[in-house]
Amino acid sequence: MSESKVEAPMPQRKAGPVEALRAVVWSFCGIRGSAAYERDVQRLGPGQVIIAGLVAASVFIGTLVLLVRWVVGSGVAG
């Protein structure tokens, strides 16, 4: 009698913080492909996406503030 073994699919590993941040940044730019989106949906948890989104938004706002301060301080805008 031959037994046929059914292999269980390998569990996908969870995405790390860098991968979550990369997914959020690409989403901010609006150039996320559907295959990458599906992969991220399977690997990223909601908490990871929220934290990465807050970090990315903070860096973006901080960069804008620094840019405005530099332009105003240099006299270019005056």
SEBA-469527 format. One line per field, with one value per residue: residue number from 1; residue in one letter; x, y, z of N, C-alpha, C in turn. Coordinates in pm, 1 decimal. Example, Ala and Ser with C-alpha at 12.3 -4.5 7.8 and 13.67 -1.06 7.14 Angstrom:
BEGIN
kelum <- (1; 2)
gumi <- (A; S)
n.xx <- (1319.0; 1285.0)
n.yy <- (-569.0; -225.0)
n.zz <- (780.0; 708.0)
ca.xx <- (1230.0; 1367.0)
ca.yy <- (-450.0; -106.0)
ca.zz <- (780.0; 714.0)
c.xx <- (1320.0; 1290.0)
c.yy <- (-330.0; 3.0)
c.zz <- (780.0; 787.0)
END
This chain:
BEGIN
kelum <- (1; 2; 3; 4; 5; 6; 7; 8; 9; 10; 11; 12; 13; 14; 15; 16; 17; 18; 19; 20; 21; 22; 23; 24; 25; 26; 27; 28; 29; 30; 31; 32; 33; 34; 35; 36; 37; 38; 39; 40; 41; 42; 43; 44; 45; 46; 47; 48; 49; 50; 51; 52; 53; 54; 55; 56; 57; 58; 59; 60; 61; 62; 63; 64; 65; 66; 67; 68; 69; 70; 71; 72; 73; 74; 75; 76; 77; 78)
gumi <- (M; S; E; S; K; V; E; A; P; M; P; Q; R; K; A; G; P; V; E; A; L; R; A; V; V; W; S; F; C; G; I; R; G; S; A; A; Y; E; R; D; V; Q; R; L; G; P; G; Q; V; I; I; A; G; L; V; A; A; S; V; F; I; G; T; L; V; L; L; V; R; W; V; V; G; S; G; V; A; G)
n.xx <- (83.2; 72.8; 153.5; 40.3; 188.2; 79.8; 204.0; 230.9; 169.8; 443.5; 477.4; 437.2; 682.5; 671.3; 671.0; 938.6; 1022.3; 1151.1; 1064.2; 792.8; 797.0; 901.5; 692.8; 491.0; 601.6; 624.2; 355.2; 270.5; 377.8; 223.2; 276.7; 246.0; 254.5; 16.2; 83.3; 283.0; 132.2; -53.9; 121.9; 214.8; -21.6; -60.4; 161.2; 203.0; 98.6; -179.4; -94.6; 177.6; 163.8; 33.4; 213.9; 442.5; 335.1; 288.0; 550.7; 663.2; 503.0; 572.0; 844.8; 822.8; 675.9; 854.7; 1072.9; 959.7; 914.4; 1180.1; 1279.8; 1124.9; 1204.6; 1473.1; 1456.8; 1322.4; 1501.3; 1726.7; 1673.0; 1573.0; 1300.0; 1218.7)
n.yy <- (-116.5; 209.1; 516.3; 841.3; 1136.6; 1445.7; 1751.8; 2018.0; 2361.2; 2586.4; 2794.2; 3143.4; 3378.5; 3644.1; 3987.7; 4215.7; 4523.1; 4696.6; 4606.6; 4659.7; 4938.8; 4998.9; 4907.9; 5087.1; 5334.2; 5300.4; 5281.0; 5535.9; 5676.5; 5579.3; 5375.9; 5099.6; 4766.3; 4511.0; 4244.5; 4273.1; 4403.9; 4204.5; 4018.2; 4168.0; 4203.0; 3949.0; 3916.4; 4140.3; 4285.0; 4469.5; 4643.3; 4676.5; 4816.2; 5051.9; 5165.3; 5193.2; 5369.1; 5597.5; 5660.3; 5711.0; 5928.6; 6115.5; 6155.6; 6262.9; 6502.7; 6628.6; 6664.9; 6843.4; 7066.2; 7131.3; 7194.6; 7420.3; 7596.0; 7623.3; 7744.5; 7985.5; 8095.5; 8133.2; 8346.2; 8328.2; 8314.6; 8563.7)
n.zz <- (0.0; -95.7; 42.0; -3.3; 50.0; 155.3; 109.0; 328.8; 271.2; 279.5; 558.6; 534.5; 612.0; 849.2; 760.7; 806.1; 987.1; 804.9; 558.2; 584.9; 603.2; 351.8; 186.1; 261.1; 185.4; -95.2; -145.8; -73.0; -284.1; -485.8; -665.7; -646.3; -734.9; -832.3; -771.4; -578.7; -388.8; -313.9; -200.3; 15.7; 160.2; 259.4; 422.8; 590.0; 893.8; 1036.5; 1241.0; 1185.8; 944.3; 1020.6; 1206.4; 1042.0; 854.6; 1013.3; 1084.2; 828.8; 746.1; 941.6; 887.1; 629.9; 678.1; 854.3; 680.7; 494.7; 663.9; 738.2; 482.3; 414.7; 619.1; 548.3; 294.4; 353.6; 539.3; 380.1; 223.3; -29.8; -67.6; -7.1)
ca.xx <- (0.0; 156.2; 93.9; 74.5; 202.0; 40.5; 291.2; 165.6; 240.4; 535.2; 420.9; 509.8; 736.7; 619.2; 758.1; 1006.4; 990.3; 1203.0; 973.8; 667.7; 823.2; 916.0; 558.5; 417.5; 660.0; 581.4; 212.2; 261.8; 409.2; 117.0; 327.5; 249.5; 199.0; -83.5; 149.4; 348.2; 24.2; -105.3; 224.1; 217.1; -144.4; -41.5; 274.1; 203.0; -13.8; -228.7; -10.2; 300.5; 132.5; 1.8; 339.0; 525.8; 270.8; 314.7; 693.1; 684.0; 437.9; 652.7; 966.3; 781.2; 642.6; 980.1; 1150.2; 896.0; 941.5; 1320.4; 1294.4; 1066.3; 1294.0; 1595.1; 1423.1; 1291.6; 1623.7; 1827.3; 1633.6; 1523.1; 1157.2; 1187.5)
ca.yy <- (0.0; 328.7; 635.2; 966.8; 1242.9; 1578.4; 1849.6; 2141.6; 2477.4; 2648.3; 2918.0; 3263.5; 3450.2; 3778.9; 4092.8; 4294.7; 4666.0; 4760.8; 4569.3; 4733.0; 5078.2; 5004.9; 4894.2; 5211.1; 5440.9; 5277.4; 5312.8; 5682.3; 5721.9; 5533.6; 5288.9; 4963.7; 4668.8; 4423.6; 4125.8; 4315.4; 4434.1; 4077.3; 3962.4; 4247.0; 4176.2; 3822.3; 3919.0; 4253.5; 4299.3; 4607.2; 4722.7; 4711.4; 4917.5; 5177.1; 5221.7; 5235.5; 5487.9; 5711.2; 5695.1; 5771.0; 6059.7; 6204.3; 6190.4; 6349.6; 6634.6; 6686.8; 6708.6; 6965.2; 7176.1; 7169.9; 7258.1; 7554.8; 7678.7; 7652.3; 7840.3; 8115.2; 8145.3; 8167.7; 8469.6; 8301.3; 8337.9; 8698.5)
ca.zz <- (0.0; -101.3; 104.6; -68.9; 149.4; 110.4; 172.1; 371.7; 217.2; 374.4; 612.5; 494.3; 726.9; 865.2; 709.1; 908.0; 985.0; 683.5; 449.7; 606.7; 567.0; 205.8; 128.5; 285.3; 102.8; -233.1; -152.1; -72.4; -420.3; -574.3; -771.0; -592.3; -828.1; -770.4; -716.2; -455.1; -294.2; -263.0; -112.7; 137.7; 235.0; 328.1; 516.4; 681.0; 985.3; 1042.5; 1330.9; 1114.0; 843.1; 1090.4; 1260.4; 928.6; 797.5; 1101.6; 1070.4; 696.8; 744.9; 1026.0; 812.8; 520.6; 734.2; 903.5; 564.6; 442.9; 757.6; 721.6; 351.5; 422.4; 702.4; 472.8; 186.8; 415.9; 600.8; 280.6; 157.2; -164.9; -70.7; 38.1)
c.xx <- (88.8; 81.2; 135.6; 75.1; 163.2; 126.7; 212.7; 241.4; 328.8; 473.3; 505.5; 561.5; 678.4; 721.0; 818.7; 970.3; 1038.2; 1111.2; 840.0; 684.6; 835.9; 779.3; 478.4; 470.8; 619.5; 433.7; 189.5; 284.1; 302.8; 162.3; 343.3; 184.9; 104.0; -20.5; 216.9; 244.2; -29.0; -6.2; 226.4; 93.1; -128.9; 62.2; 269.1; 78.6; -57.8; -144.2; 118.1; 275.4; 105.1; 128.4; 428.0; 467.1; 294.9; 459.8; 717.2; 621.6; 517.6; 779.7; 932.6; 752.1; 768.2; 1067.6; 1091.3; 923.2; 1085.1; 1344.2; 1240.5; 1154.5; 1419.9; 1566.6; 1398.2; 1417.7; 1729.0; 1794.4; 1580.6; 1375.7; 1121.9; 1196.5)
c.yy <- (124.3; 447.7; 758.6; 1076.0; 1375.4; 1677.6; 1974.4; 2258.6; 2539.2; 2776.5; 3037.4; 3333.0; 3590.2; 3879.0; 4170.2; 4441.5; 4737.5; 4729.8; 4641.9; 4879.1; 5094.0; 4995.0; 5022.6; 5323.9; 5423.7; 5308.9; 5463.8; 5736.4; 5678.3; 5442.1; 5146.2; 4869.4; 4573.3; 4298.7; 4159.2; 4346.6; 4305.5; 4012.1; 4036.1; 4222.4; 4047.1; 3831.3; 4029.7; 4254.4; 4444.8; 4697.0; 4767.8; 4824.2; 5052.5; 5242.5; 5272.0; 5359.9; 5611.6; 5756.5; 5766.0; 5910.4; 6159.8; 6248.9; 6285.9; 6491.3; 6703.1; 6738.5; 6836.9; 7085.2; 7223.9; 7240.7; 7400.8; 7646.3; 7718.2; 7757.3; 7978.0; 8177.0; 8189.2; 8297.1; 8449.7; 8337.5; 8483.1; 8800.0)
c.zz <- (0.0; -40.9; 25.6; 36.9; 86.3; 185.8; 206.2; 310.9; 324.6; 427.6; 571.2; 619.1; 730.2; 812.6; 825.6; 895.4; 858.9; 565.3; 462.3; 565.7; 415.8; 137.3; 145.0; 197.4; -43.2; -248.9; -149.7; -213.2; -520.5; -684.9; -720.4; -691.8; -757.2; -709.5; -583.5; -347.6; -231.7; -166.9; 20.2; 223.3; 315.8; 439.0; 620.0; 768.6; 989.9; 1132.0; 1263.6; 1014.2; 909.7; 1142.4; 1147.5; 862.7; 881.4; 1091.5; 937.9; 689.7; 828.1; 954.9; 698.9; 570.7; 786.4; 790.4; 505.3; 532.5; 743.6; 588.6; 353.9; 506.5; 625.5; 365.5; 246.2; 475.5; 500.0; 207.6; 16.4; -174.8; -40.6; -66.9)
END
